Amino acid sequence: MVSKSHLLIIEDEEGAARTLEKFFSKNGYAVSISATGEEGIAHFLTRTPEVVLLDFKLPGLDGEQVFLKLKELNPLIPVIIMTAFGEVDLAVRLLKLGVFYYVTKPFELDILLHLIQEAMGKTLLARENIRLQEKLQGRFSSENFIYRSEIMAETINLAMRVADSEATVLIRGESGSGKEVLANIIHYASARKNSPFIKVNLAALPATLIEAELFGHEKGAFTGAEKSRIGRFEEANGGTIFLDEIGDLPMETQIKLLRVIQEREIVRLGSNKPIAIDIRLISATHKDLAHEVRQRTFREDLFFRINTITIPMPSLRRRKEDIPFLADHFLKKFAARERKPLRGLTKEALDELMKYSFPGNVRELENIIERAVILSRNENISKEDLPALPGGSAGEAANGDDALPLPERMRRIENRLIRKALEKNRFVQTRTARELGISESTLRYKMESLGIKNV
């Protein structure tokens, strides 16, 4: 049986209270009546409603005092105030305090019903957001980060120590090593955990779109800008923005980013109006930015601004003792998805993984285990279920990626990941882009640059 939405009415006039109770009960609400502010607060403490309908003129505590107490107990509760006074100044003051709506007596019950329904929707949305935030906080807590190695323990320890500060953080490590996961952990361990965490992969964005993506644009700012759009910095307001692969940021955009960090404000493309923002910046790169500064491809002043704290993210080959635990985690994840009763990896399969250097790091291990789970026909993943891994017993049969320079190796890995996602989603670009966490335009750009043709 579906429980009814709970409406608390605080009204001292008995006749008016009974009329409201009868009307809203008839419309499917569970209604509670309190005749005084003190009684209403006591009821609120025993059973939190979805919405409060509050008379402004009450014996004892007045409506404004009751409202402030309710907001102290639950900042998310929508409160609609009823009053016989049509004073504009009073209405403005109450709305500024955070009242959901203000109605003047006498009012039409159908209009009030519409307001209650709107307020109920706000409550349900707020509760769902809290549930999702709690789920994300659990998913990205340091306890859920899989490791046994001492070097990874030191990394997590450093991340937790800086989480509550407002310092900019630079995470440096190879592609696929888990920099984004670490950024999530820092955010969800911080005071900003209930605010947005916005990720931007700068390497995946065409240079011509980066500024519009980061700072937003006004209608008509450039060809194709048919309406105004807020940027990622505005989306992250109050929370954290994670700029992945910041070393790929064009020089002209570096100057604008430096100004944003210094001034704590952005200016949309096509506008000259500054917009104040409150964000915490976490960046990541696989590059040696100090070297990039010496090569004059990265601004020194920006470098100093973004790395108040630098956290080195160890590669998987430097934390090999974590491989069995990560492999087991991925096996369980994909076995559940594929509905396969797999028990684990054979000793020979695990030995193969332990011999491999993993240029693609944790992301590559995850990809290997996913493939093995799909192909396996036994209760355990065997060596035969694994692809030929350079450095393992099948090294000579491997594709030779390990001998290539790192940029080319990563290009090949990216090529394989995108092809696999396209095949999995039957080359439907909308679904593929969603799975990869990128926009459709970025996916098309990547396909073109990698020479991947659509089917």
N, C-alpha and C positions, 0 to 999 in steps of 0.2 A: 504493500500500500504506500502510495506517495504521500509524504507528509506535506501539510499545508504551510505556505509561507506565513511567517509570524509578524503581525503588525501590533506595535505598542502605541496606544493612544493615551496621551496625558492631557486630560480635560476636566476642569472642575465643575462645569455646568452639566448636571446629570442628564438633562433632556438631550442636549447636544451630543453627549457621550454615547447615550443609548442609540440615537439615530445613526451615528457613525458606526457603532458596533453592529447594528442590524444590517446596514448597507454593505459593509465590507465582509461580514460573515456570509451574506447571501452571494457575494461575488468570489467566494472560495478561500477567504483568508482566515487564519486562526487569529482572533483579536483578543488582546488583553487591555483592560481599562485601569488607569490610575487617576485618582482625583487630585493629587498634589505632586509637586516636583520631587519631594523626598520619597514618596511612595513609588513614583516612576523609576527613580534611580535604584531603589531597592529591588524592584522587579527586574530591571535591566541586569543587575548583578546575578540574579538567579537564572534568568533565561534571556539570552541575547536575541533580540528580534532582528528581522531583515531591514525594517524601516521604523522610524519613530515619527508619529504625528503629534506635534507639541503645541499646546495653547500658550500664547505669549504671556497673558495676564493670569497668574496663578497665586493662590494664597501661599505665604511663605516664600520659598525660592521662586523668582520669576523665570520666565521662559529662557531668557538669555543665560542666566546662571545655570539652569538645568542643562541647556545645550552644551555649555562649556565643560560641565562635568561629564556628560555622556561622551563628548569628543575625547576627553582625557582617558576615559575607560576604553574607548574603541574609536580611534581616529578615522576608521573607514565607514562608520555607520551614517547612512543618509538620514537627515532630519528635515522634515517639512514643518514650518512654523505657521500656525493660524493666529490671526489677530483681528481685532475689531478696529484697529487703528490703521489708516491708510497713509501713514507718514512715509514720504520718499526717503528721508534721511535714515529712518529706522531700517527700512528695507535694504538700503545700500550697506549699512553697517553690518546687518545680519549676514548678507550674502558675502561680504568680505571676510567675515569670521568663518565661513565655510558651510553655512546653511544650504541644503540642497535646493529648497524653494521656499517662497514666502507667499501665503495666500491671505487675502483680506475677506473677512466675514461680511455679508453672507456670500457663499460660493456655491457653484453647482457641483453636486456630488460626482457627476460623470467626469468633470474636469479633474477633480481631486483623484478619482480612480486612475485616470491616465497618468497623473504625476506619481502616484504610488507604484504603478506598474513600471514606470521609467526608473524610479529609485530602486525597485526590487532588482531590475536588470543590472543596475550599477553594482549592487551588493553581490550578486551572483558572479559577475565578472571579476570583482575585486577578490572574492574568495578563490576563484579559479586561478587567478594570477598568483595568489599566495601559495596555493597548492603546487603550481608549476615551479615557483621559486624554490619551495622546500624540496621538491624533487630534484631540481638542478643542483641545489646546495648539497644534497646527499650524494648525487652523482659525481660532483666535482670536489668533494671533500678530500683532504689529504689522506684520510683513512682508506679511500677507495682507489688511490693511486697504487698500482701494483709494482712492488719492488722489494728486493731483499738485500741489494748491494749497498755497501757503505757509501759509495760515491753518490748514489741517488738519494740516500738518506740525508746526506749533507745538503744536497740541492733543495729537497723539500723543506728541511729545517730553515734554510736561508729564506725561502719563499714565504714561509709562515711568519718569520720575524719581520719581514717588510710589508706584509699584507695590510696591517692596520695603519701604516703611514700613508701620506699623500705623495710620497716621492715617485718620480718617474722611474720606471723599471725597463731595462733592456735585457731580453732573454736571447742569448747567443748559442746557437747550436745547429747541427746539420739538419737538412730537410727530413721530415718524418720522425724526428727524435722525440716529439711530444711537447713542443714549445707552446702550442695553443692550449693543450690540456693544463699545462703549468700556469698559463695566464688565467684560465678559468678558476683554478684553485686559489690563486691570489685574490681574484675578485670576490669569490664566494666566501672567503675568510675575512673579508674587509668590512668596514662599516657601510660600504656601498652595495652590499650583497643583495638588497631588495630593489635595487635600481638596475637599469639596463646594462648588459654586457654586449657591446657591439664589436663584431670582428670585421676587419677589412683586409683582404689579401691583396696587397698592392701589386704583387708580381702577376696577378691574374687579370689586372685591369689595363686596358690600352691607355697609353700616356695621355691621349686626348680626352679621356673620360675621368681621369683621377680627380681633378679639382672639383668637377660637378658632383662626383660621388662623395667626396669628403665634406665639401662646404655647401652643397646644394646650389640651386639656381632659381632665378625668377623667370616668369613667362617671357619668352622671346630673347633670352640671354644668348642663345645660339640657335642655329638651324635645327629644328626638331624639338626645341623646348616649348611645347605647346601649353604647358601649365607649370606653375611654380612647384618646386619640390625641395623638401628639407634634405640636408646632407647627413652623413653618418655622425658627425660631431653633434649636431642638434639631436639626433636620435639618442645619443649616449648621454645627453644632459642629465646630470645628477648621478651618473654611474661611471662605467669604465669603457674606454675605447681601446681596442687592441689592434695595432697596426702591424700586420704580419709582413715580413720581408721589406722592412723600411729601407734597407739598403738599395732597393730598386726604385726609390722615389726620384723623379726627375728633379734637376737642380732648381728649376723655376718654382716647383711646388714646395721644395725644401724651404725656400725663403718664406712662403706663406704659412707653412706649418710652424716655423720658428715664431712668427708673429702671433699665431694662435696660442702657442704655449706661453709666450711672454705676456700677452694682453688679456688672455682668457676670454677671447671673443672671436667670432668668425664673421665674414662678410660673404653673402651668397654671390655667385656669379650674376652679373647684370644688375647689381645693387651697390650702393655705397653706404648702406645702413649697417652698422655693427650690431651683432646679436651676442649678448653675454652668454657664456656657457660655463658650467661647473662640471669638469670631468677629471678622471684620473687616467693618465696615459701609460699604457704598457706597450712596448714595441718588441719586435723579434726580428732576427736576421740570421742567415747562414754565413754572411760575409764578415770579414775582419774590417770593421768600420774605421779603425785607426789607420789601417793601410789605405782604405778608400779616401780618408782625409788627406793623407800624404800624396795620393794620386790626384787630388783635387776633384774627385767625383762625388764627394760628400762634404757638406759644410761643417767646419770645425765647431762653430758656435751651436749648431743644431746637435751635433754629436754630444757636446757637453750637457745640453739641455735634456736629452732623452736618456742618458745613462747615469743618473744619480746613483742608482744601484744596478750593477750588472750581475746577472745570474747565468753562469755557464750551464748549458743543458748537455749532459754527457751522451755520446753516441751509444748505440746498443752494443757495439763491440767492446766498449769500455765498462759495460755492466752485464757481462755474459751470464753471470749467475742469476740474472732476472729472466733469462730466456725461457726456462721451463715453466715458470709461473705465468708469464705473459702468454706463452703458447697454450697452456691449459685454460686460461681465461678466454682466449679467442676461440678455442675448440668448443667450449661450453656455449659460448654466445652463438656461434654459427650452427652448431648441432641442434640447438633449440629452434633456431630459425628454420632450418631445413627439416626439422622433426626426425632427426636421426639419433638412434640410441648409442652414440659413441661413448666409449669409456676413457680413451686417452690416446697417447702416442706410444708406439713401440720404442724400445731402447735404441734400436738402430735409427729410427726416424729422429729421435731427440739428439743422437750423436751427430747426425748430418747437420741439424740446425746449429749445434754448438760449434761446429767447425767453420761455419759460414761467417763472413765478415759483415753482412747486412749493410751495404751502402745506402739503402733506403730506410734503414733503421726500423723502428717499431711499426711504422706504416707498412713496410715491406713484409715484416713477419706476419702481420695481420692478413695481408693479401695472400701470402703463402698458405696459411692455415685455412683461410676461407676456401681456397681452391682445393686443398686436400680434403676438407670436409665434404665438399660437393662430389669429388671423385671417389671417395672411399666407399668400398663395398663390404668392409669388415667392421667388427666392433672397435678395433683400434686403427689409428692412422699409421700406416707403414711407410718405410723409406720409399717404396714404389709410388706412393700417393703424392710425394713431394716432387716439385720440378727439379731439374738438374741444377745443383748449387755449386758455383765455383768455390774451390777449396775443400769440397766434400769428395766422397769417393767417385762421384760422377762429374768431377770438375772439368775433365777434358771435353765433355759433351755439352758444357754450358754455353751460353750465348756470348761470353767474352766481355760482358759489360764491365766487370771489375777492372779490366786493364785500361778502360777509357778514362779520360779526365772527368772529374766530378760533374761539371755542368752537363756534359753529354750523357753521363750515366743517369742524372736526374731527369734529363729530357726524355730518355728512353723509358724511365719508370713512369713519368707523367703520361707519356704516350700510351703505355700499357694500361694504366689506371683509367684513362678516359675511354679507350677502346672497350675495356671490359664493362664500364658503366653503360656505355652506349648499347653494347650487345645485350646486357642484362635488361635494359629498358626498351629493347627493340628499336633503337635509334630514335625514340621519342625524346626530343631535346628538352622539353619542359621538365619531364620526370628526371632525365639524366642530370640536368643542371641542379635540380632540387637535391638530388642524392649527393652530388659533389659539393654542394654548398656555395655555388657560384650562380651568377645571372646567366640567362640564355645568351645575351650578347657576348659575355666573356667566354662561354662555351664555344660559340661560333668562332670567335677570335682564336681560341686555342686550337680548335680543329683545323682552321686554315693555316695557322703557323706550324702545326705538326704534320700537315699534309693528310689529315684524316677526312675522307670523303663520306658524306651522308649516303645512306642506302635508299 
